[in-house]
Amino acid sequence: MSNKLSIPRGCSDIVFPEIYQWQTVENLMREILHVYNYQEIRTPIFEETELFARSMGQSSDVVMKQMLNLAAQPAEKNAELKLSGLSLRPENTASVVRSYILQNLDKLEGLSKLYYIGPMFRGERPQKGRLRQFHQVGVEAIGPFADSPYLDAEVIALSVDILKTLGLKNFTIKLNSLGSAEDKENFSNWLRRELKDRILELDEEDQSRFERNVFRVLDSKNKKTRAVIDSLAIESSALGAESRIYFDKVQKALKDMNIDFELDSKLVRGLDYYTHTVFEITSTSLGSQDALGAGGRYNNLVNQLGGPNVGAVGFALGIERILLALPQDQEVLSIHPDIYVIALDEKSFSRAWVITNILRQHSISCDICYNIASVKSLMRQANKSKAERVIIIGENELDRGVITIKNFQDGSQQEISIKNDNYTQLLELTTERL
Ligand code: HAM
């Protein structure tokens, strides 16, 4: 490590006053999640690497290129640690499913409707809206009866509700269905046939994607590849009859809630676990990283990881991207002490200290200025604290058994008695809302 401190690339510190925007956003999200009856779940921020490979797919970009494995070095020094088989979570669906299985949540009656808010980690090349540590709010509805199309519509409605409540306007929902595992297989075979003779027209990386998993070609951002994809008549790769009926019901349920969406038959999503409904929410207020969030159904994952045969559907929204897309003129709420206490000299400080403590014991938010300086300088600091009122104690007040309390809002000032350590008047006044 060089002497110069630095923060790891693609990470950020969230400090005052920005932290209040995060808290406001998180509180609003929790309120809405409660309205839809989702319960919070907290899983470790790292898991066995294999869990991610088995769920998202060995050939997915996330597993192939973006996994942050925990260092092998400590494991070499201490074989017991075996850190090298662990990775920081790049997303949370796999961890929630792992937890659902291990905690036997399927033994509970009905659906498990779970949500999380927390950091995720991907070793991507950082740019605006693309970080190595970022935060997601997400939900996963797993369990018996989870295979209702109304649940697909519910999670989409919930993500829209969250975005709208936070003040987002310019976003679009893209919707598609991949169908059942069998439909996916048919689609993959169709795609292979269509692309086989045009493979040299694809970008080099997409040629190897074609070999590994043909769906990945559809995710490509490369111009050459996109031109080929755009020329494909993907609509013709019809879903099976049951999947079509299911997808129609999802769309009807969304229309019943007046939720607008665009059908996009090329939306396949980059992770293996999806079946049936997939969706992505994009915003014109973001640059090239325009996805605010995404999600879909993953009916086979729980069973595939060793759990019961139950359906599941969920989504995750990127919190940094939401904040980037929010109108910049939004007022940020911030928290300040109600009272700021200043002592004008050393002798008065111990009395100021006692008063600060008494106020705190009565749940009145307050702070004290730890340095002794001129009245002017202390008042400047009191002002900077953005407290509503300031308590001033100097020798003069101390001798007379009083303190001065000044209201910053209307400029009024009054003296109150604290003779014989009787703080009744002080507490009456300070607990009164301004
Ligand atoms: P995802 O599309 O990989 O899906 O990520 C969801 C959202 O997380 C993205 O749309 C984006 O807003 C945000 N995000 C992803 N990577 C980054 C990054 N490097 N920097 C900043 N934000 C990022 C999933 O994670 C699935 N687990 C969603 C899901 C839940 N599907 C079903 N249940």
Boltz pocket constraint, residues with backbone or C-beta under 6 A from the ligand:
constraints:
  - pocket:
      binder: B
      contacts: [[A, 90], [A, 91], [A, 92], [A, 93], [A, 122], [A, 124], [A, 129], [A, 130], [A, 131], [A, 132], [A, 134], [A, 135], [A, 136], [A, 138], [A, 139], [A, 140], [A, 281], [A, 291], [A, 292], [A, 293], [A, 294], [A, 295], [A, 296], [A, 297], [A, 313], [A, 314], [A, 315], [A, 316], [A, 317], [A, 318], [A, 319], [A, 320], [A, 321]]
      max_distance: 6.0
